[in-house]
Amino acid sequence: MADGSGEFEAIAEHYGMHELTEDEIMTAEPGKQVAAESVMISTSLRLPKPVMDEVRRRARERGVKPTAIMREWIEAAIADLDEPVPLSVITAAVAEYQHRKAS
């Protein structure tokens, strides 16, 4: 198809079936598979101020952003015991252990 509509339809069909980050969308190639664990989805979360203040405090102690520490906690909470534990979860657990030990 000289007008490129066939290529456009193939691209639309492929990416209509996958969720991608904005960066992946901008650099994606048709037909290239993106690993599911590399796709990040944004969500909104409402927390009581004292809870968010504590999240921020713990994140500061670890030198990470609050969203990173929340992601680690969520990953740890839903980790499948039969699957390998992500390194970020192990790192978070070690840091939390060291913090509690020092307190």
Residue frames relative to the residue before (quaternion, step in Angstrom):
aa qw qx qy qz dx dy dz
M 1.0000 0.0000 0.0000 0.0000 0.00 0.00 0.00
A 0.3755 -0.7841 0.4580 0.1858 3.51 -0.36 1.26
D 0.6841 0.5039 -0.3052 0.4300 3.59 1.05 -0.63
G 0.5238 -0.6724 0.3951 0.3426 3.61 1.26 -0.03
S 0.4494 0.7137 -0.4555 0.2850 3.61 1.20 -0.05
G 0.6065 0.5507 -0.3623 0.4446 3.61 1.08 -0.59
E 0.6485 0.5025 -0.3064 0.4828 3.56 1.02 -0.82
F 0.6387 0.5274 -0.3219 0.4586 3.56 0.97 -0.86
E 0.6575 0.5090 -0.3069 0.4630 3.60 0.94 -0.88
A 0.6392 0.5190 -0.3251 0.4652 3.60 1.01 -0.79
I 0.6471 0.5054 -0.3124 0.4778 3.57 0.99 -0.83
A 0.6653 0.5075 -0.3017 0.4569 3.58 0.86 -0.95
E 0.6536 0.5111 -0.3147 0.4609 3.58 0.95 -0.86
H 0.6626 0.5119 -0.3108 0.4498 3.59 0.87 -0.94
Y 0.7744 0.3696 -0.2045 0.4710 3.58 0.68 -1.06
G 0.5285 0.5925 -0.4180 0.4416 3.58 1.26 -0.04
M 0.6962 0.4587 -0.2546 0.4899 3.55 1.27 -0.40
H 0.7419 0.3591 -0.1992 0.5300 3.63 1.23 -0.12
E 0.3125 -0.7078 0.5955 0.2161 3.57 -1.13 0.69
L 0.0402 -0.8168 0.5751 -0.0231 3.57 -0.77 1.01
T 0.5072 -0.5927 0.5138 0.3570 3.53 -1.26 0.42
E 0.6701 -0.4927 0.3546 0.4272 3.59 -1.22 0.31
D 0.6435 0.5212 -0.3250 0.4567 3.60 0.97 -0.83
E 0.6609 0.5007 -0.3098 0.4653 3.59 0.96 -0.83
I 0.6239 0.5331 -0.3413 0.4583 3.56 1.03 -0.73
M 0.6870 0.4991 -0.2885 0.4425 3.57 0.92 -0.90
T 0.7854 0.3121 -0.1601 0.5100 3.61 1.09 -0.66
A 0.4247 0.7495 -0.4349 0.2621 3.59 1.28 -0.01
E 0.2334 -0.7345 0.6223 0.1370 3.49 -1.27 0.64
P 0.5221 -0.6377 0.4532 0.3397 3.61 -0.89 0.84
G 0.8048 0.2781 -0.2239 0.4741 3.54 -1.04 0.85
K 0.5899 0.5596 -0.3744 0.4458 3.60 1.23 -0.23
Q 0.3420 -0.7445 0.5399 0.1930 3.57 -0.77 1.03
V 0.2133 -0.7464 0.6185 0.1221 3.56 -1.06 0.80
A 0.4724 -0.6827 0.4781 0.2866 3.57 -0.79 1.03
A 0.5373 -0.6614 0.4236 0.3073 3.57 -0.81 1.03
E 0.6781 0.5033 -0.3084 0.4378 3.61 0.96 -0.80
S 0.6477 0.5066 -0.3366 0.4588 3.62 1.19 -0.23
V 0.5906 0.5587 -0.3724 0.4476 3.59 1.23 -0.21
M 0.1304 -0.7945 0.5915 0.0439 3.56 -0.75 1.07
I 0.1851 -0.7760 0.5986 0.0723 3.54 -0.92 0.98
S 0.3285 -0.7370 0.5576 0.1949 3.58 -0.88 0.92
T 0.0068 0.7772 -0.6291 0.0104 3.52 -1.15 0.69
S 0.3906 -0.6924 0.5535 0.2483 3.52 -1.24 0.44
L 0.0506 -0.7998 0.5978 -0.0169 3.56 -0.96 0.89
R 0.1874 -0.7743 0.5963 0.0992 3.55 -0.80 1.01
L 0.0067 -0.7967 0.6026 -0.0460 3.54 -0.78 1.10
P 0.5553 -0.5669 0.4671 0.3900 3.59 -1.14 0.49
K 0.6268 -0.5821 0.3657 0.3668 3.58 -1.02 0.78
P 0.6651 0.4953 -0.3416 0.4423 3.66 0.81 -0.79
V 0.6252 0.5253 -0.3374 0.4684 3.60 1.07 -0.69
M 0.6830 0.4740 -0.2930 0.4722 3.59 0.85 -0.92
D 0.6015 0.5484 -0.3582 0.4573 3.59 1.07 -0.67
E 0.6658 0.4919 -0.2952 0.4771 3.59 0.99 -0.83
V 0.6084 0.5338 -0.3464 0.4743 3.58 1.04 -0.75
R 0.6666 0.5034 -0.2988 0.4614 3.58 0.88 -0.93
R 0.6394 0.5305 -0.3217 0.4540 3.58 0.99 -0.87
R 0.6862 0.4759 -0.2834 0.4715 3.58 0.87 -0.95
A 0.6301 0.5262 -0.3339 0.4633 3.57 1.03 -0.74
R 0.6322 0.5324 -0.3231 0.4609 3.59 0.98 -0.87
E 0.6411 0.5359 -0.3201 0.4464 3.59 0.95 -0.90
R 0.7327 0.4131 -0.2166 0.4956 3.55 1.03 -0.82
G 0.4312 -0.7194 0.4477 0.3100 3.59 1.25 -0.23
V 0.5770 0.5441 -0.3920 0.4661 3.56 1.11 0.73
K 0.5864 -0.5578 0.4421 0.3868 3.54 -1.29 0.19
P 0.6240 -0.5493 0.3894 0.3966 3.61 -1.10 0.54
T 0.6506 0.5187 -0.3330 0.4436 3.60 0.96 -0.77
A 0.6286 0.5361 -0.3369 0.4516 3.59 1.08 -0.69
I 0.6844 0.4706 -0.2989 0.4698 3.58 0.90 -0.86
M 0.6229 0.5210 -0.3459 0.4701 3.61 1.05 -0.68
R 0.6287 0.5303 -0.3317 0.4621 3.59 1.00 -0.81
E 0.6418 0.5213 -0.3198 0.4627 3.59 0.97 -0.84
W 0.6666 0.5017 -0.3075 0.4576 3.58 0.90 -0.88
I 0.6585 0.4974 -0.3123 0.4706 3.57 0.95 -0.84
E 0.6374 0.5198 -0.3296 0.4635 3.59 0.94 -0.85
A 0.6597 0.5027 -0.3077 0.4664 3.59 0.97 -0.85
A 0.6674 0.5239 -0.3049 0.4327 3.58 0.97 -0.84
I 0.7790 0.3199 -0.1804 0.5082 3.59 1.04 -0.66
A 0.3338 0.7693 -0.4901 0.2378 3.58 1.28 0.17
D 0.3815 -0.6873 0.5791 0.2162 3.53 -1.04 0.92
L 0.4302 -0.7394 0.4563 0.2449 3.58 -0.60 1.11
D 0.6597 0.4948 -0.3085 0.4741 3.60 1.22 -0.35
E 0.6582 0.4798 -0.2988 0.4972 3.60 1.28 -0.16
P 0.5917 -0.5520 0.4287 0.4018 3.61 -1.15 0.45
V 0.4353 -0.6839 0.5219 0.2654 3.56 -1.06 0.76
P 0.4847 -0.6670 0.4737 0.3096 3.62 -0.84 0.93
L 0.5960 -0.5965 0.4089 0.3490 3.57 -1.05 0.80
S 0.6241 0.5495 -0.3517 0.4300 3.60 0.99 -0.72
V 0.6426 0.5101 -0.3218 0.4726 3.59 1.07 -0.68
I 0.6408 0.5124 -0.3234 0.4715 3.59 0.98 -0.82
T 0.6453 0.5214 -0.3106 0.4640 3.57 0.96 -0.91
A 0.6524 0.5092 -0.3102 0.4679 3.59 0.95 -0.85
A 0.6571 0.5114 -0.3138 0.4563 3.59 0.95 -0.85
V 0.6427 0.5130 -0.3203 0.4704 3.59 0.98 -0.82
A 0.6662 0.4999 -0.3044 0.4621 3.59 0.88 -0.91
E 0.6497 0.5065 -0.3152 0.4712 3.59 0.96 -0.82
Y 0.6362 0.5242 -0.3195 0.4673 3.58 0.98 -0.84
Q 0.6768 0.4906 -0.2956 0.4625 3.59 0.86 -0.95
H 0.6326 0.5283 -0.3295 0.4606 3.58 1.03 -0.76
R 0.6809 0.4793 -0.2914 0.4709 3.59 0.88 -0.92
K 0.6338 0.5362 -0.3247 0.4532 3.58 1.02 -0.78
A 0.6860 0.4899 -0.2703 0.4651 3.57 1.04 -0.85
S 0.6310 0.5686 -0.3345 0.4082 3.61 1.14 -0.54
